[in-house]
Each structure stands twice: as C-alpha cells, then as structure tokens.
C-alpha cells in the first residue's frame, strides 16, 4: 500500500519536491523509523532530515510524536519547527 508523504517549508526545498507516494519497506513501523529510512534515500533527504528531532510530523492531518505507529497512514506530512509570533 502506497503512502503519500508531504513536505513543507525548508524540508520541501531541501528534498526538492512537495510530495511523493512511496511504498514503505518492511520494518518501518514508527515515525522515527520513517525518518531514518528517508535519510538513507539520498543526499537531499539526508540534508533535509539531518536533525530529525526537530521535524514535526502529522499522520492523516493529526500531529503525532516520533514514537507513533504509522501503519494504515494514508498521508504523512513533515514540517520544520514552527517559528514566528
């Protein structure tokens, strides 16, 4: 089953695309697993996700912690830290 990954702000700029549909390999069970796997997909991903702890994630439009399971996710969005005031 394919999962849509959506990238925002500088995560999108560094990866070079706004979104993609991926088939996640076996063993990718949590948000943390996903971020580790994405970092291994190439230099642009490694650059965008070099500090995975600061990346905010939403599964099916609901913000989640990195330990959250991703099984059944149709959409996973990755955001840089929020700034502004």
Backbone as XML, in Angstrom:
<?xml version="1.0"?>
<chain id="A" units="angstrom">
  <residue number="1" name="UNK">
    <atom name="N" x="0.829" y="-1.176" z="0.000"/>
    <atom name="CA" x="0.000" y="0.000" z="0.000"/>
    <atom name="C" x="0.881" y="1.250" z="0.000"/>
  </residue>
  <residue number="2" name="UNK">
    <atom name="N" x="0.552" y="2.169" z="-0.856"/>
    <atom name="CA" x="1.319" y="3.391" z="-1.002"/>
    <atom name="C" x="0.890" y="4.431" z="0.037"/>
  </residue>
  <residue number="3" name="UNK">
    <atom name="N" x="1.860" y="5.173" z="0.526"/>
    <atom name="CA" x="1.615" y="6.244" z="1.479"/>
    <atom name="C" x="2.074" y="7.553" z="0.860"/>
  </residue>
  <residue number="4" name="UNK">
    <atom name="N" x="1.260" y="8.587" z="0.978"/>
    <atom name="CA" x="1.647" y="9.901" z="0.460"/>
    <atom name="C" x="2.427" y="10.653" z="1.527"/>
  </residue>
  <residue number="5" name="UNK">
    <atom name="N" x="3.634" y="11.084" z="1.155"/>
    <atom name="CA" x="4.457" y="11.912" z="2.019"/>
    <atom name="C" x="4.374" y="13.339" z="1.494"/>
  </residue>
  <residue number="6" name="UNK">
    <atom name="N" x="4.113" y="14.287" z="2.381"/>
    <atom name="CA" x="4.004" y="15.692" z="2.002"/>
    <atom name="C" x="5.059" y="16.463" z="2.792"/>
  </residue>
  <residue number="7" name="UNK">
    <atom name="N" x="5.796" y="17.308" z="2.081"/>
    <atom name="CA" x="6.888" y="18.062" z="2.701"/>
    <atom name="C" x="6.556" y="19.547" z="2.695"/>
  </residue>
  <residue number="8" name="UNK">
    <atom name="N" x="6.871" y="20.238" z="3.795"/>
    <atom name="CA" x="6.562" y="21.658" z="3.930"/>
    <atom name="C" x="7.812" y="22.486" z="4.177"/>
  </residue>
  <residue number="9" name="UNK">
    <atom name="N" x="7.763" y="23.748" z="3.742"/>
    <atom name="CA" x="8.773" y="24.778" z="4.007"/>
    <atom name="C" x="10.169" y="24.300" z="3.592"/>
  </residue>
  <residue number="10" name="UNK">
    <atom name="N" x="11.170" y="24.474" z="4.465"/>
    <atom name="CA" x="12.523" y="24.124" z="4.039"/>
    <atom name="C" x="12.743" y="22.627" z="3.902"/>
  </residue>
  <residue number="11" name="UNK">
    <atom name="N" x="11.912" y="21.796" z="4.501"/>
    <atom name="CA" x="12.017" y="20.346" z="4.249"/>
    <atom name="C" x="11.736" y="20.096" z="2.763"/>
  </residue>
  <residue number="12" name="UNK">
    <atom name="N" x="10.687" y="20.718" z="2.239"/>
    <atom name="CA" x="10.334" y="20.591" z="0.819"/>
    <atom name="C" x="11.451" y="21.154" z="-0.067"/>
  </residue>
  <residue number="13" name="UNK">
    <atom name="N" x="11.974" y="22.309" z="0.292"/>
    <atom name="CA" x="13.029" y="22.931" z="-0.517"/>
    <atom name="C" x="14.268" y="22.057" z="-0.587"/>
  </residue>
  <residue number="14" name="UNK">
    <atom name="N" x="14.662" y="21.474" z="0.520"/>
    <atom name="CA" x="15.883" y="20.652" z="0.544"/>
    <atom name="C" x="15.685" y="19.317" z="-0.165"/>
  </residue>
  <residue number="15" name="UNK">
    <atom name="N" x="14.511" y="18.723" z="-0.045"/>
    <atom name="CA" x="14.251" y="17.453" z="-0.727"/>
    <atom name="C" x="14.024" y="17.685" z="-2.211"/>
  </residue>
  <residue number="16" name="UNK">
    <atom name="N" x="13.424" y="18.832" z="-2.541"/>
    <atom name="CA" x="13.251" y="19.186" z="-3.942"/>
    <atom name="C" x="11.921" y="18.782" z="-4.545"/>
  </residue>
  <residue number="17" name="UNK">
    <atom name="N" x="10.967" y="18.429" z="-3.714"/>
    <atom name="CA" x="9.628" y="18.090" z="-4.206"/>
    <atom name="C" x="8.629" y="18.314" z="-3.091"/>
  </residue>
  <residue number="18" name="UNK">
    <atom name="N" x="7.391" y="18.674" z="-3.460"/>
    <atom name="CA" x="6.388" y="18.945" z="-2.432"/>
    <atom name="C" x="5.778" y="17.692" z="-1.817"/>
  </residue>
  <residue number="19" name="UNK">
    <atom name="N" x="5.753" y="16.597" z="-2.583"/>
    <atom name="CA" x="5.165" y="15.356" z="-2.074"/>
    <atom name="C" x="5.593" y="14.195" z="-2.951"/>
  </residue>
  <residue number="20" name="UNK">
    <atom name="N" x="5.360" y="13.005" z="-2.446"/>
    <atom name="CA" x="5.610" y="11.783" z="-3.216"/>
    <atom name="C" x="4.820" y="10.644" z="-2.595"/>
  </residue>
  <residue number="21" name="UNK">
    <atom name="N" x="4.516" y="9.672" z="-3.419"/>
    <atom name="CA" x="3.863" y="8.453" z="-2.948"/>
    <atom name="C" x="4.926" y="7.369" z="-2.875"/>
  </residue>
  <residue number="22" name="UNK">
    <atom name="N" x="5.022" y="6.711" z="-1.727"/>
    <atom name="CA" x="6.043" y="5.690" z="-1.526"/>
    <atom name="C" x="5.428" y="4.410" z="-0.987"/>
  </residue>
  <residue number="23" name="UNK">
    <atom name="N" x="6.054" y="3.301" z="-1.316"/>
    <atom name="CA" x="5.742" y="2.016" z="-0.706"/>
    <atom name="C" x="6.789" y="1.804" z="0.378"/>
  </residue>
  <residue number="24" name="UNK">
    <atom name="N" x="6.367" y="1.847" z="1.624"/>
    <atom name="CA" x="7.313" y="1.729" z="2.729"/>
    <atom name="C" x="7.821" y="0.294" z="2.845"/>
  </residue>
  <residue number="25" name="UNK">
    <atom name="N" x="9.123" y="0.131" z="3.036"/>
    <atom name="CA" x="9.661" y="-1.221" z="3.195"/>
    <atom name="C" x="9.245" y="-1.833" z="4.525"/>
  </residue>
  <residue number="26" name="UNK">
    <atom name="N" x="9.333" y="-3.146" z="4.605"/>
    <atom name="CA" x="9.055" y="-3.844" z="5.859"/>
    <atom name="C" x="9.966" y="-3.302" z="6.950"/>
  </residue>
  <residue number="27" name="UNK">
    <atom name="N" x="9.465" y="-3.261" z="8.157"/>
    <atom name="CA" x="10.266" y="-2.813" z="9.284"/>
    <atom name="C" x="10.102" y="-1.343" z="9.609"/>
  </residue>
  <residue number="28" name="UNK">
    <atom name="N" x="9.418" y="-0.596" z="8.766"/>
    <atom name="CA" x="9.162" y="0.818" z="9.043"/>
    <atom name="C" x="7.828" y="0.886" z="9.785"/>
  </residue>
  <residue number="29" name="UNK">
    <atom name="N" x="7.907" y="0.981" z="11.103"/>
    <atom name="CA" x="6.698" y="0.905" z="11.929"/>
    <atom name="C" x="6.325" y="2.205" z="12.617"/>
  </residue>
  <residue number="30" name="UNK">
    <atom name="N" x="7.314" y="3.049" z="12.905"/>
    <atom name="CA" x="7.047" y="4.292" z="13.637"/>
    <atom name="C" x="7.514" y="5.493" z="12.818"/>
  </residue>
  <residue number="31" name="UNK">
    <atom name="N" x="7.130" y="6.674" z="13.282"/>
    <atom name="CA" x="7.604" y="7.905" z="12.643"/>
    <atom name="C" x="9.128" y="7.954" z="12.665"/>
  </residue>
  <residue number="32" name="UNK">
    <atom name="N" x="9.745" y="7.576" z="13.782"/>
    <atom name="CA" x="11.207" y="7.585" z="13.885"/>
    <atom name="C" x="11.828" y="6.654" z="12.838"/>
  </residue>
  <residue number="33" name="UNK">
    <atom name="N" x="11.236" y="5.471" z="12.637"/>
    <atom name="CA" x="11.719" y="4.546" z="11.602"/>
    <atom name="C" x="11.637" y="5.198" z="10.219"/>
  </residue>
  <residue number="34" name="UNK">
    <atom name="N" x="10.519" y="5.872" z="9.967"/>
    <atom name="CA" x="10.322" y="6.536" z="8.675"/>
    <atom name="C" x="11.389" y="7.589" z="8.440"/>
  </residue>
  <residue number="35" name="UNK">
    <atom name="N" x="11.656" y="8.413" z="9.429"/>
    <atom name="CA" x="12.663" y="9.463" z="9.271"/>
    <atom name="C" x="14.047" y="8.871" z="9.017"/>
  </residue>
  <residue number="36" name="UNK">
    <atom name="N" x="14.387" y="7.790" z="9.711"/>
    <atom name="CA" x="15.684" y="7.122" z="9.482"/>
    <atom name="C" x="15.764" y="6.588" z="8.059"/>
  </residue>
  <residue number="37" name="UNK">
    <atom name="N" x="14.691" y="5.952" z="7.590"/>
    <atom name="CA" x="14.658" y="5.387" z="6.241"/>
    <atom name="C" x="14.769" y="6.498" z="5.194"/>
  </residue>
  <residue number="38" name="UNK">
    <atom name="N" x="14.013" y="7.571" z="5.383"/>
    <atom name="CA" x="14.073" y="8.674" z="4.428"/>
    <atom name="C" x="15.484" y="9.243" z="4.329"/>
  </residue>
  <residue number="39" name="UNK">
    <atom name="N" x="16.169" y="9.398" z="5.459"/>
    <atom name="CA" x="17.541" y="9.929" z="5.447"/>
    <atom name="C" x="18.470" y="9.075" z="4.596"/>
  </residue>
  <residue number="40" name="UNK">
    <atom name="N" x="18.157" y="7.791" z="4.464"/>
    <atom name="CA" x="19.022" y="6.881" z="3.707"/>
    <atom name="C" x="18.739" y="6.918" z="2.202"/>
  </residue>
  <residue number="41" name="UNK">
    <atom name="N" x="17.750" y="7.693" z="1.784"/>
    <atom name="CA" x="17.318" y="7.682" z="0.378"/>
    <atom name="C" x="18.114" y="8.617" z="-0.526"/>
  </residue>
  <residue number="42" name="UNK">
    <atom name="N" x="19.071" y="9.347" z="0.019"/>
    <atom name="CA" x="19.876" y="10.219" z="-0.830"/>
    <atom name="C" x="20.310" y="11.471" z="-0.103"/>
  </residue>
  <residue number="43" name="UNK">
    <atom name="N" x="21.228" y="12.168" z="-0.734"/>
    <atom name="CA" x="21.841" y="13.345" z="-0.131"/>
    <atom name="C" x="20.821" y="14.425" z="0.222"/>
  </residue>
  <residue number="44" name="UNK">
    <atom name="N" x="19.840" y="14.651" z="-0.660"/>
    <atom name="CA" x="18.849" y="15.702" z="-0.392"/>
    <atom name="C" x="17.993" y="15.367" z="0.829"/>
  </residue>
  <residue number="45" name="UNK">
    <atom name="N" x="17.652" y="14.090" z="1.004"/>
    <atom name="CA" x="16.880" y="13.670" z="2.183"/>
    <atom name="C" x="17.739" y="13.780" z="3.443"/>
  </residue>
  <residue number="46" name="UNK">
    <atom name="N" x="18.987" y="13.355" z="3.332"/>
    <atom name="CA" x="19.892" y="13.422" z="4.472"/>
    <atom name="C" x="20.059" y="14.877" z="4.920"/>
  </residue>
  <residue number="47" name="UNK">
    <atom name="N" x="20.184" y="15.790" z="3.965"/>
    <atom name="CA" x="20.322" y="17.213" z="4.289"/>
    <atom name="C" x="19.048" y="17.747" z="4.951"/>
  </residue>
  <residue number="48" name="UNK">
    <atom name="N" x="17.889" y="17.404" z="4.415"/>
    <atom name="CA" x="16.618" y="17.905" z="4.947"/>
    <atom name="C" x="16.327" y="17.358" z="6.343"/>
  </residue>
  <residue number="49" name="UNK">
    <atom name="N" x="16.780" y="16.141" z="6.608"/>
    <atom name="CA" x="16.424" y="15.460" z="7.862"/>
    <atom name="C" x="17.631" y="15.232" z="8.756"/>
  </residue>
  <residue number="50" name="UNK">
    <atom name="N" x="18.658" y="16.064" z="8.607"/>
    <atom name="CA" x="19.878" y="15.853" z="9.383"/>
    <atom name="C" x="19.646" y="15.980" z="10.891"/>
  </residue>
  <residue number="51" name="UNK">
    <atom name="N" x="18.614" y="16.722" z="11.300"/>
    <atom name="CA" x="18.244" y="16.837" z="12.713"/>
    <atom name="C" x="16.808" y="16.354" z="12.872"/>
  </residue>
  <residue number="52" name="UNK">
    <atom name="N" x="16.596" y="15.036" z="12.841"/>
    <atom name="CA" x="15.230" y="14.513" z="12.839"/>
    <atom name="C" x="14.416" y="14.903" z="14.070"/>
  </residue>
  <residue number="53" name="UNK">
    <atom name="N" x="15.079" y="15.167" z="15.198"/>
    <atom name="CA" x="14.341" y="15.505" z="16.420"/>
    <atom name="C" x="13.535" y="16.793" z="16.283"/>
  </residue>
  <residue number="54" name="UNK">
    <atom name="N" x="13.931" y="17.688" z="15.372"/>
    <atom name="CA" x="13.204" y="18.955" z="15.229"/>
    <atom name="C" x="12.057" y="18.867" z="14.226"/>
  </residue>
  <residue number="55" name="UNK">
    <atom name="N" x="11.994" y="17.773" z="13.479"/>
    <atom name="CA" x="10.949" y="17.619" z="12.461"/>
    <atom name="C" x="9.623" y="17.278" z="13.138"/>
  </residue>
  <residue number="56" name="UNK">
    <atom name="N" x="8.596" y="18.039" z="12.797"/>
    <atom name="CA" x="7.246" y="17.747" z="13.284"/>
    <atom name="C" x="6.532" y="16.922" z="12.230"/>
  </residue>
  <residue number="57" name="UNK">
    <atom name="N" x="5.679" y="16.016" z="12.695"/>
    <atom name="CA" x="5.031" y="15.071" z="11.784"/>
    <atom name="C" x="3.538" y="15.011" z="12.074"/>
  </residue>
  <residue number="58" name="UNK">
    <atom name="N" x="2.759" y="14.922" z="10.996"/>
    <atom name="CA" x="1.314" y="14.710" z="11.124"/>
    <atom name="C" x="0.943" y="13.476" z="10.316"/>
  </residue>
  <residue number="59" name="UNK">
    <atom name="N" x="0.152" y="12.615" z="10.912"/>
    <atom name="CA" x="-0.381" y="11.437" z="10.218"/>
    <atom name="C" x="-1.860" y="11.681" z="9.998"/>
  </residue>
  <residue number="60" name="UNK">
    <atom name="N" x="-2.272" y="11.604" z="8.732"/>
    <atom name="CA" x="-3.673" y="11.865" z="8.373"/>
    <atom name="C" x="-4.167" y="13.169" z="9.011"/>
  </residue>
  <residue number="61" name="UNK">
    <atom name="N" x="-3.325" y="14.199" z="8.935"/>
    <atom name="CA" x="-3.606" y="15.565" z="9.380"/>
    <atom name="C" x="-3.729" y="15.728" z="10.894"/>
  </residue>
  <residue number="62" name="UNK">
    <atom name="N" x="-3.111" y="14.826" z="11.639"/>
    <atom name="CA" x="-3.097" y="14.934" z="13.104"/>
    <atom name="C" x="-1.651" y="14.850" z="13.585"/>
  </residue>
  <residue number="63" name="UNK">
    <atom name="N" x="-1.187" y="15.871" z="14.318"/>
    <atom name="CA" x="0.197" y="15.883" z="14.795"/>
    <atom name="C" x="0.437" y="14.725" z="15.759"/>
  </residue>
  <residue number="64" name="UNK">
    <atom name="N" x="1.609" y="14.101" z="15.596"/>
    <atom name="CA" x="1.947" y="12.926" z="16.403"/>
    <atom name="C" x="3.399" y="13.011" z="16.875"/>
  </residue>
  <residue number="65" name="UNK">
    <atom name="N" x="3.717" y="12.196" z="17.863"/>
    <atom name="CA" x="5.089" y="12.058" z="18.354"/>
    <atom name="C" x="5.852" y="11.083" z="17.460"/>
  </residue>
  <residue number="66" name="UNK">
    <atom name="N" x="7.173" y="11.104" z="17.543"/>
    <atom name="CA" x="8.002" y="10.239" z="16.700"/>
    <atom name="C" x="7.876" y="8.757" z="17.047"/>
  </residue>
  <residue number="67" name="UNK">
    <atom name="N" x="7.359" y="8.440" z="18.213"/>
    <atom name="CA" x="7.178" y="7.017" z="18.575"/>
    <atom name="C" x="5.863" y="6.451" z="18.047"/>
  </residue>
  <residue number="68" name="UNK">
    <atom name="N" x="5.041" y="7.301" z="17.442"/>
    <atom name="CA" x="3.726" y="6.891" z="16.934"/>
    <atom name="C" x="3.861" y="5.863" z="15.808"/>
  </residue>
  <residue number="69" name="UNK">
    <atom name="N" x="3.003" y="4.847" z="15.825"/>
    <atom name="CA" x="2.961" y="3.841" z="14.756"/>
    <atom name="C" x="2.364" y="4.471" z="13.496"/>
  </residue>
  <residue number="70" name="UNK">
    <atom name="N" x="2.872" y="4.074" z="12.333"/>
    <atom name="CA" x="2.386" y="4.660" z="11.083"/>
    <atom name="C" x="1.558" y="3.682" z="10.252"/>
  </residue>
  <residue number="71" name="UNK">
    <atom name="N" x="1.292" y="2.491" z="10.763"/>
    <atom name="CA" x="0.526" y="1.526" z="9.983"/>
    <atom name="C" x="-0.843" y="2.097" z="9.636"/>
  </residue>
  <residue number="72" name="UNK">
    <atom name="N" x="-1.247" y="1.940" z="8.399"/>
    <atom name="CA" x="-2.534" y="2.425" z="7.935"/>
    <atom name="C" x="-2.562" y="3.897" z="7.567"/>
  </residue>
  <residue number="73" name="UNK">
    <atom name="N" x="-1.431" y="4.587" z="7.690"/>
    <atom name="CA" x="-1.399" y="6.015" z="7.350"/>
    <atom name="C" x="-1.554" y="6.193" z="5.842"/>
  </residue>
  <residue number="74" name="UNK">
    <atom name="N" x="-2.493" y="7.036" z="5.455"/>
    <atom name="CA" x="-2.657" y="7.379" z="4.038"/>
    <atom name="C" x="-1.778" y="8.555" z="3.665"/>
  </residue>
  <residue number="75" name="UNK">
    <atom name="N" x="-1.554" y="9.450" z="4.661"/>
    <atom name="CA" x="-0.806" y="10.673" z="4.415"/>
    <atom name="C" x="0.055" y="10.983" z="5.631"/>
  </residue>
  <residue number="76" name="UNK">
    <atom name="N" x="1.325" y="11.273" z="5.373"/>
    <atom name="CA" x="2.239" y="11.669" z="6.439"/>
    <atom name="C" x="2.905" y="12.966" z="5.991"/>
  </residue>
  <residue number="77" name="UNK">
    <atom name="N" x="2.762" y="14.010" z="6.803"/>
    <atom name="CA" x="3.328" y="15.318" z="6.484"/>
    <atom name="C" x="4.508" y="15.601" z="7.392"/>
  </residue>
  <residue number="78" name="UNK">
    <atom name="N" x="5.567" y="16.171" z="6.812"/>
    <atom name="CA" x="6.764" y="16.530" z="7.563"/>
    <atom name="C" x="6.933" y="18.041" z="7.530"/>
  </residue>
  <residue number="79" name="UNK">
    <atom name="N" x="7.094" y="18.646" z="8.726"/>
    <atom name="CA" x="7.200" y="20.081" z="8.874"/>
    <atom name="C" x="8.495" y="20.434" z="9.618"/>
  </residue>
  <residue number="80" name="UNK">
    <atom name="N" x="9.101" y="21.555" z="9.278"/>
    <atom name="CA" x="10.187" y="22.055" z="10.118"/>
    <atom name="C" x="9.580" y="22.653" z="11.388"/>
  </residue>
  <residue number="81" name="UNK">
    <atom name="N" x="10.411" y="23.029" z="12.349"/>
    <atom name="CA" x="9.874" y="23.651" z="13.558"/>
    <atom name="C" x="9.091" y="24.921" z="13.198"/>
  </residue>
  <residue number="82" name="UNK">
    <atom name="N" x="8.039" y="25.176" z="13.938"/>
    <atom name="CA" x="7.240" y="26.370" z="13.707"/>
    <atom name="C" x="7.961" y="27.576" z="14.319"/>
  </residue>
  <residue number="83" name="UNK">
    <atom name="N" x="7.925" y="28.687" z="13.611"/>
    <atom name="CA" x="8.531" y="29.921" z="14.098"/>
    <atom name="C" x="7.554" y="31.057" z="13.918"/>
  </residue>
  <residue number="84" name="UNK">
    <atom name="N" x="7.909" y="32.184" z="14.415"/>
    <atom name="CA" x="7.081" y="33.370" z="14.212"/>
    <atom name="C" x="6.430" y="33.821" z="15.499"/>
  </residue>
  <residue number="85" name="UNK">
    <atom name="N" x="5.538" y="34.760" z="15.369"/>
    <atom name="CA" x="4.914" y="35.275" z="16.570"/>
    <atom name="C" x="3.662" y="36.045" z="16.254"/>
  </residue>
</chain>
